[in-house]
Amino acid sequence: MGGVSALIDGEIVELTNQMDAEYEIFGNSVLVKLFNRSFIVYSNGKKYQT
């Protein structure tokens, strides 16, 4: 186990399983910074990746 998960509308959503990922919370959005300098944003029920 590990990585970044979020509790959204009563459900646990796994954003990434990378154990060394950094994350920041901005209101209702989560920004995940990955080791390879890419990002994941979870906002308004949608997951966006670069």
N, C-alpha and C positions, 0 to 999 in steps of 0.2 A: 504494500500500500504506500501511497505517497502522492505527491502532486498537488494540484489545486482543484478543489471542489467548491461549489456554492449551493446554498439552500435557496431555491427559487420556487415560490408558490407551493411550499410544502414538499418539494422534491429535491433530492440531491443531484446536481448536474456536475459531472466531471469535466472540467475545462482542459486539463492536461494531466498526464500521469508522470511527467518529468519532475523528479524530486527536488531539483535545484532551481526551479522556476520562481521568479519574484513576482509579486502581484501587488496591485493597488486598487483600492475601492473608491469610486467616485459616485456618490449617491446611489443610484440603482444600476450602475455599470461596474464591471470588473475588467481591469487591464492586466494581462499576464505577459511578462517579459521572459522570453525563452533564451536558452544559452546561445543559440545561433543568431541572435539579434533580430529575431522575428517576434511578432506580437499576436496575441489573441485578445479580442474584445468581446465580452458578453454583455449585450444591452438589449432591453425590450424583447427578451425571449429569443434573441438571435445571436449566433456565434459567428464572428468575423475573424479571418486569419489573413496575415500578410506573408 
